[in-house]
Amino acid sequence: MRLLLVEDDDHVAAALSAVLARHGIRVVHARSGEEALRALLPDTAPDQPPFAVVLLDLGLPDQDGYEVFGKIRKRTGTPVIMVTARSDVRSRIHGLNLGADDYVVKPYDTGELLARIHAVSRRGAPGETATTACDELRLGPVHIELPNRRVSVDGTPVQLTRKEFDLLALLAQRPGVVFRREQIISEVWRTSWEGTGRTLEVHVASLRSKLRMPALIETVRGVGYRLVAPAP
């Protein structure tokens, strides 16, 4: 896997590059927004595979990180993970609403970051989007038909509300990956209103009850939720 790391701090970049390299990820380091945009030009490295992920720090010296993201989006559909020290909810919601594939707040756990990198790279892999976003998902006894919005457990249909289905489908397309509460609210409810948090908890509880699998959706305290794929 080839990754573009956009980070102006050389010490941070060197340490992270070393960790990623141990996991088979080849890192190209850009120290500014301008360097990042140049690196994404198709003729920059014609003999190299395209970047699987862009890890974009928002605190860049030459341009606003959100503006750089907008320019990246105009050039490529490569998945982008925003990385920032801005921990306020509004900043995270803003980044996700702009179209970022994920958003990580410093300081982060490198294990979680690796999981997120692999998750978004799978989503952006050629041919994979069509099978996960247009067909069906099987997670142990749970069968999710995305186009028909149908769910069954061990062959028995389960009636879900529209938001319950949207929530389950979101988590199920990236099992094992922790979704922050703000990200779920943004993608399922299309809002940044903090009052939606209680609604999210109710929907999670309802899903656990209707599917009769309370362990399927795990609460990650202080962060959000993830789907734990059951054994076949």
C-alpha positions in Angstrom: 0.0 0.0 0.0 1.2 3.5 -0.9 0.2 6.4 1.4 0.6 10.2 1.1 1.4 11.7 4.5 0.8 15.5 4.6 2.5 16.7 7.8 4.7 19.7 8.4 6.4 18.4 11.5 9.3 16.3 10.4 9.7 14.5 13.7 6.0 13.4 13.8 6.3 12.4 10.1 9.4 10.3 10.6 8.0 8.5 13.6 4.7 7.7 12.0 6.4 6.7 8.7 8.6 4.2 10.6 5.5 2.7 12.2 3.6 2.4 9.0 6.6 1.0 7.2 6.7 -1.9 9.7 3.1 -2.7 8.5 4.0 -2.7 4.9 2.8 0.8 4.1 5.1 2.9 1.8 4.9 6.5 2.8 5.5 9.6 0.7 5.9 12.6 2.9 4.6 16.1 1.9 5.4 19.0 4.2 2.9 21.5 2.8 -0.4 21.6 0.9 1.5 22.6 -2.3 3.8 19.6 -2.0 0.8 17.3 -1.4 -1.0 18.6 -4.5 2.1 18.2 -6.6 2.5 14.6 -5.4 -1.0 13.8 -6.5 -0.3 14.8 -10.1 -0.6 11.7 -12.3 2.8 12.2 -13.9 4.7 12.7 -10.6 5.5 9.0 -10.2 4.2 7.2 -13.3 5.9 3.9 -12.4 4.4 3.8 -8.9 0.9 2.6 -8.0 -1.6 5.3 -7.0 -1.9 6.4 -3.4 -4.4 4.2 -1.5 -4.9 6.8 1.2 -4.1 10.4 1.9 -3.3 11.2 5.6 -3.9 15.0 5.8 -2.9 17.1 8.7 -5.1 20.2 8.8 -2.5 22.5 10.5 -0.3 23.2 7.4 2.1 26.2 7.1 1.0 27.4 3.6 -2.7 26.7 3.2 -5.8 26.0 5.3 -6.1 22.2 5.6 -9.8 22.2 4.6 -8.9 24.2 1.5 -6.2 21.6 0.6 -8.8 18.9 1.1 -11.1 20.6 -1.4 -8.3 20.8 -4.0 -7.4 17.2 -3.4 -11.0 16.1 -4.0 -11.1 18.0 -7.3 -8.0 16.0 -8.5 -8.7 12.5 -7.1 -11.2 10.3 -5.4 -8.4 8.8 -3.2 -9.7 8.3 0.4 -8.6 11.0 2.8 -8.3 10.8 6.5 -8.1 14.2 8.2 -5.7 14.4 11.2 -5.8 17.4 13.5 -5.4 18.6 17.1 -8.8 20.3 16.8 -10.9 18.2 19.1 -14.1 20.2 19.1 -17.1 18.6 17.7 -17.8 21.3 15.1 -14.4 20.9 13.5 -14.9 17.1 13.2 -18.4 17.5 11.8 -17.2 20.1 9.4 -14.5 17.8 8.1 -16.8 14.9 7.6 -19.5 17.0 6.0 -16.9 18.3 3.5 -16.5 14.6 2.4 -13.5 13.3 4.3 -13.5 9.6 4.6 -12.5 9.7 8.3 -11.3 12.1 10.9 -8.6 11.4 13.6 -7.8 13.7 16.5 -4.3 14.0 18.0 -3.0 12.4 20.1 -4.2 9.1 18.5 -3.5 5.5 19.1 -1.4 4.1 16.2 -3.3 0.8 16.3 -6.6 2.6 15.7 -5.0 4.8 13.0 -3.8 1.7 11.2 -7.2 0.1 11.4 -8.8 3.3 9.9 -6.2 3.4 7.1 -6.9 -0.2 6.1 -10.6 0.4 6.4 -10.7 3.5 4.1 -8.3 1.9 1.6 -10.5 -1.1 1.2 -13.4 1.2 0.6 -11.5 3.0 -2.1 -10.0 -0.1 -3.8 -11.1 -0.6 -7.4 -14.0 -3.0 -7.7 -14.6 -3.2 -4.0 -17.1 -0.3 -3.7 -19.5 -2.0 -6.1 -19.7 -5.1 -4.0 -20.0 -3.5 -0.6 -22.0 -0.4 -1.5 -24.4 -2.0 -4.1 -25.0 -5.7 -3.2 -25.2 -7.4 0.2 -23.3 -8.0 3.4 -23.1 -11.2 5.4 -21.9 -11.0 9.0 -22.4 -14.4 10.6 -26.2 -15.0 10.8 -26.9 -11.4 9.8 -27.7 -10.9 6.1 -28.1 -7.3 4.9 -29.4 -6.5 1.4 -28.4 -2.9 0.7 -30.3 -2.2 -2.5 -33.6 -3.6 -1.1 -32.9 -2.4 2.5 -33.7 -5.8 3.9 -32.2 -7.5 6.9 -32.6 -11.0 8.1 -31.0 -13.1 11.0 -30.7 -16.8 10.3 -33.1 -16.4 7.4 -35.8 -14.7 9.5 -36.7 -11.1 8.2 -36.2 -8.3 10.7 -38.2 -5.2 10.3 -36.1 -2.0 10.8 -37.0 1.6 10.6 -35.2 3.7 8.0 -32.7 5.2 10.4 -32.1 1.8 12.1 -31.2 0.3 8.7 -29.0 3.3 7.8 -27.1 2.9 11.1 -26.7 -0.8 10.8 -25.5 -0.5 7.1 -23.0 2.1 8.1 -21.4 0.1 10.8 -21.6 -3.2 8.9 -19.7 -1.9 5.9 -16.6 -1.4 8.1 -16.8 -4.1 10.8 -14.3 -3.7 13.6 -13.7 0.0 12.9 -14.8 2.5 15.6 -17.2 5.1 14.4 -17.2 8.3 16.4 -20.6 9.4 17.6 -20.3 12.7 15.7 -19.5 10.8 12.4 -22.5 8.5 12.8 -24.8 11.5 13.5 -23.4 13.3 10.5 -23.8 10.4 8.1 -27.1 8.9 9.3 -29.0 12.0 10.5 -27.2 14.6 8.3 -26.9 17.0 11.2 -24.4 18.2 13.7 -27.0 18.9 16.4 -25.6 17.5 19.6 -29.1 16.7 20.9 -29.2 13.8 18.4 -26.8 11.9 20.6 -29.7 10.5 22.7 -31.5 9.5 19.6 -28.4 7.5 18.5 -28.3 5.6 21.8 -32.0 4.7 21.4 -31.5 3.4 17.9 -28.5 1.3 18.9 -30.5 -0.2 21.8 -33.4 -0.9 19.4 -31.1 -2.6 16.9 -29.6 -4.8 19.6 -33.1 -5.8 20.6 -34.5 -6.4 17.2 -31.6 -8.4 16.0 -31.4 -10.3 19.3 -27.7 -9.9 19.3 -26.7 -7.4 22.0 -23.0 -8.0 21.4 -23.2 -7.2 17.7 -22.8 -3.4 18.3 -20.1 -2.6 20.9 -20.1 0.7 22.7 -16.6 2.2 22.8 -16.8 4.5 25.8 -16.2 8.1 25.2 -15.8 7.6 21.4 -18.7 5.8 19.7 -19.6 2.4 18.4 -18.3 -0.4 16.3 -19.8 -3.6 14.8 -18.3 -6.8 16.1 -18.6 -9.4 13.3 -20.1 -12.6 14.8 -18.5 -16.0 14.2 -19.9 -17.8 11.1 
